[in-house]
Structure formats: C-alpha cells, structure tokens
Amino acid sequence: DIQMTQSPSSLSASVGDRVTITCRASQGISNSLAWYQQKPGKAPKLLLYAASRLESGVPSRFSGSGSGTDYTLTISSLQPEDFATYYCQQYYSTPQKLTFGGGTKVEIK
Amino acid sequence: EVQLVESGGGLVQPGRSLRLSCAASGFTFDDYAMHWVRQAPGKGLEWVSGISWNSGSIGYADSVKGRFTISRDNAKNSLYLQMNSLRAEDTALYYCAKEGIFGAYFDYWGQGTLVTVSS
C-alpha cells in the first residue's frame, strides 16, 4: 500500500501568515492527491483534488502543488476560519487502496 | 443539495455484528462509487471500503478485509456496511462519502455514525 507522510503534524500560526503543509507519498502518485479540511465535530471538507484543482466554493487563498511523490498545500493568508486539521489523501492505488496522511493541525499562535 | 445520512451505529460487544446504512439524496446515486471512511476518537482518517456504481469493483482496507462487507442498493439510493467480528479497534465514527467526478477522492461526506465496540 502507498503510505502518505504529512508534515508537520501541527503548527502554530497567526492570522495573515502564509502556511505550507507537505505530503509525501511512498511512491509516485501522478497528482492523484486530494486535500481536506476538518474542523472539530465536523465531517472533512474537500479543498483540492488532482493536487492543484480547487473544489468549487473553496477560497482562492488555498492552493496545491507538487508532482511525483511530493505535494504541498499552501494557505496564502491564514484566516480565522482556517484553524483546523488538514489531511492529504492519495487515490492513485487501484483497485481501491486509498490512504490518508496523518493530518496537520493548524493552531492559533 | 447532496445529502448523505448514516445510521445504524451504537454500542456493541466484541465479536458481535452491526450493519451501517447511508441514505443518499440530491444526486444520481447509481452514477457514483461510494465509500466508508472512519475516524477513531482523537485520531486521523482511515479509508475502510469502497464500491463502484454497479458493485462490480469493491475494495477493503486490510484492517477490515474478511470481516466487513460493503454493498449498495441503487433502487433505494442506499449504501451499507455489514461489520462482523467487531473488535475494540473498530471503535470509530464511520462516515459515508461520495466519490468525486474525476477520481476516488471524496467530494461529499455524511455527518457520521458512531460505533463503539466494548464489553
């Protein structure tokens, strides 16, 4: 199975900061990567898919990049509503052996 | 509006069985693959199982293979997860999730149903 390693596991940042979260796959996944945001007590919300495609309705301050095994989620200017836990997920494996990263908790500094 | 509503969770003893259901609405159910994803208390997300639109392709995480069975009824717009031989480590919030248009990511999620395995 493809293992997904997210870093950091947590970070502290201030409103307005630029935040970057990294996800590394144990093998190449050809941009088959999604990012989710989860707030306490809520279901995850899709932010991006295909590594860099923004889901409809998601603010443009969220962006994704990467290729091969290494991918990045960037929040260009952190807003109060962005404090949450973020997960990456690969969907390259077939038949279905989908895997998530361990999560990155973004906290208020 | 897409809605996914899970039900069937509860407290169950180790070794017993439970069946989860997910009622879908707001989209053409039989056009999409569907999945179950779980989250143990205070932990991250774990994909459990997925089923293609016509049930022709099914997958399971190694942690549940041989114990859990996913199924769907397109006439009833419903997804199911039959969970047998439950273990304490199966304790989690179980989410039903709709697969995206362009790949096996999850564009809509239910609110989850809690399964607690304990004696």
Chai-1 contact restraints between the chains, C-beta under 6 A:
chainA,res_idxA,chainB,res_idxB,connection_type,confidence,min_distance_angstrom,max_distance_angstrom,comment,restraint_id
A,A34,B,Y105,contact,1.0,0.0,6.0,A-B,restraint_1
A,A43,B,Y95,contact,1.0,0.0,6.0,A-B,restraint_2
A,A43,B,W109,contact,1.0,0.0,6.0,A-B,restraint_3
A,A43,B,Q111,contact,1.0,0.0,6.0,A-B,restraint_4
A,P44,B,W109,contact,1.0,0.0,6.0,A-B,restraint_5
A,L46,B,D107,contact,1.0,0.0,6.0,A-B,restraint_6
A,Y49,B,G100,contact,1.0,0.0,6.0,A-B,restraint_7
A,Y49,B,Y105,contact,1.0,0.0,6.0,A-B,restraint_8
A,Y87,B,L45,contact,1.0,0.0,6.0,A-B,restraint_9
A,Y91,B,G103,contact,1.0,0.0,6.0,A-B,restraint_10
A,Y91,B,A104,contact,1.0,0.0,6.0,A-B,restraint_11
A,Y91,B,Y105,contact,1.0,0.0,6.0,A-B,restraint_12
A,P95,B,G59,contact,1.0,0.0,6.0,A-B,restraint_13
A,Q96,B,G50,contact,1.0,0.0,6.0,A-B,restraint_14
A,Q96,B,G59,contact,1.0,0.0,6.0,A-B,restraint_15
A,L98,B,W47,contact,1.0,0.0,6.0,A-B,restraint_16
A,L98,B,A104,contact,1.0,0.0,6.0,A-B,restraint_17
A,F100,B,L45,contact,1.0,0.0,6.0,A-B,restraint_18
A,G102,B,G44,contact,1.0,0.0,6.0,A-B,restraint_19
A,G103,B,G44,contact,1.0,0.0,6.0,A-B,restraint_20
